Amino acid sequence: MTAPQFDYLVYIGRFQPFHLGHLAMLQAALRRAQKVILVLGSAGGSRTTKNPFSVAERQAMIINAVADWDASRVADVLFAPVRDYYDGPRWVAAVQAAVAALTPPGTRVGLFGHFKDASSAYLKDFPAWPLVHQANFGQINAADLRRAWFASGGELAKITDKLPASVTQFLATFAKDELFKRLIAEYQHLEQHRQQWAAAPYPPIFLTVDAVVRCCGHVLLIQRGGDFGYGCWALPGGFLDPH
């Protein structure tokens, strides 16, 4: 057996949900490195139709899928949750710090990934880590799986062949939870909104305004009651009216 080329390979993604393409990528990375660090993006945010699963839920999906494949490699999969910063250099620094906390000095660290589209540009932001490029497996897109899942109201028949068995089981259980009903409501609201503006003769631009109200060392927050981010705390604000 050929010795691993790296001590650690870093594989960045949101894994919403973790599908068979992700699993094939992770398997390929584990064949090239002693351990793989999965950087879980969009960590700590509220649930949305784009990011429906928490860090703990994603970790469980991945661990169970790896265990079904090869239980001896579960301990070789490490996790580094990183929040969204909407600031490229700050996000890169956060990823580097998270990886540094898991890797002893002097270890061979590489970056593992696939150039899918413009969203993969971050693979060029870590020149200190040799890039191991891997061709995509099965051309599976997590966004397509989410849309099919939400559009069907939680039915999994059309996407089961693209998911590890343990992930299918997790999604079936999750679809019975009240949280899923909230996500379905958000999905339906978004789809209705897209249809309303589909025939617009110009690209629609939506402006929002939020207010920061401070008093006696406190900041005013509201608890969201609509279809987006229901129950989450937020600054008071919203879309500007047309006039």
ChimeraX attribute file (.defattr): number of C-alpha atoms within 10 A of each C-alpha:
attribute: neighborCount
match mode: 1-to-1
recipient: residues
	/A:1	3
	/A:2	6
	/A:3	9
	/A:4	14
	/A:5	14
	/A:6	20
	/A:7	17
	/A:8	27
	/A:9	29
	/A:10	26
	/A:11	23
	/A:12	22
	/A:13	15
	/A:14	20
	/A:15	22
	/A:16	22
	/A:17	24
	/A:18	22
	/A:19	25
	/A:20	20
	/A:21	19
	/A:22	23
	/A:23	19
	/A:24	14
	/A:25	18
	/A:26	22
	/A:27	16
	/A:28	13
	/A:29	25
	/A:30	20
	/A:31	15
	/A:32	21
	/A:33	20
	/A:34	18
	/A:35	23
	/A:36	28
	/A:37	25
	/A:38	23
	/A:39	22
	/A:40	22
	/A:41	21
	/A:42	19
	/A:43	18
	/A:44	13
	/A:45	14
	/A:46	16
	/A:47	18
	/A:48	16
	/A:49	21
	/A:50	16
	/A:51	19
	/A:52	17
	/A:53	23
	/A:54	17
	/A:55	20
	/A:56	10
	/A:57	14
	/A:58	19
	/A:59	20
	/A:60	16
	/A:61	25
	/A:62	23
	/A:63	19
	/A:64	19
	/A:65	22
	/A:66	21
	/A:67	14
	/A:68	12
	/A:69	14
	/A:70	11
	/A:71	13
	/A:72	9
	/A:73	16
	/A:74	17
	/A:75	12
	/A:76	14
	/A:77	19
	/A:78	17
	/A:79	17
	/A:80	21
	/A:81	20
	/A:82	21
	/A:83	15
	/A:84	14
	/A:85	12
	/A:86	8
	/A:87	8
	/A:88	12
	/A:89	11
	/A:90	12
	/A:91	17
	/A:92	16
	/A:93	13
	/A:94	18
	/A:95	21
	/A:96	13
	/A:97	13
	/A:98	17
	/A:99	22
	/A:100	12
	/A:101	10
	/A:102	13
	/A:103	15
	/A:104	10
	/A:105	8
	/A:106	7
	/A:107	10
	/A:108	16
	/A:109	23
	/A:110	22
	/A:111	23
	/A:112	25
	/A:113	22
	/A:114	18
	/A:115	15
	/A:116	12
	/A:117	7
	/A:118	7
	/A:119	8
	/A:120	13
	/A:121	11
	/A:122	14
	/A:123	19
	/A:124	11
	/A:125	12
	/A:126	15
	/A:127	10
	/A:128	9
	/A:129	16
	/A:130	14
	/A:131	18
	/A:132	16
	/A:133	12
	/A:134	13
	/A:135	11
	/A:136	15
	/A:137	13
	/A:138	11
	/A:139	9
	/A:140	15
	/A:141	15
	/A:142	19
	/A:143	15
	/A:144	10
	/A:145	20
	/A:146	20
	/A:147	14
	/A:148	17
	/A:149	19
	/A:150	21
	/A:151	14
	/A:152	13
	/A:153	13
	/A:154	19
	/A:155	15
	/A:156	19
	/A:157	11
	/A:158	11
	/A:159	15
	/A:160	16
	/A:161	12
	/A:162	18
	/A:163	22
	/A:164	23
	/A:165	16
	/A:166	18
	/A:167	22
	/A:168	21
	/A:169	14
	/A:170	15
	/A:171	18
	/A:172	14
	/A:173	12
	/A:174	15
	/A:175	19
	/A:176	11
	/A:177	10
	/A:178	9
	/A:179	13
	/A:180	20
	/A:181	16
	/A:182	18
	/A:183	23
	/A:184	21
	/A:185	17
	/A:186	20
	/A:187	21
	/A:188	14
	/A:189	14
	/A:190	15
	/A:191	12
	/A:192	12
	/A:193	11
	/A:194	11
	/A:195	10
	/A:196	10
	/A:197	12
	/A:198	12
	/A:199	9
	/A:200	9
	/A:201	7
	/A:202	8
	/A:203	9
	/A:204	9
	/A:205	5
	/A:206	9
	/A:207	10
	/A:208	9
	/A:209	10
	/A:210	11
	/A:211	11
	/A:212	10
	/A:213	11
	/A:214	10
	/A:215	7
	/A:216	5
	/A:217	5
	/A:218	8
	/A:219	10
	/A:220	13
	/A:221	16
	/A:222	12
	/A:223	13
	/A:224	15
	/A:225	11
	/A:226	12
	/A:227	16
	/A:228	19
	/A:229	18
	/A:230	18
	/A:231	13
	/A:232	13
	/A:233	14
	/A:234	13
	/A:235	16
	/A:236	15
	/A:237	13
	/A:238	11
	/A:239	10
	/A:240	10
	/A:241	8
	/A:242	6
	/A:243	3
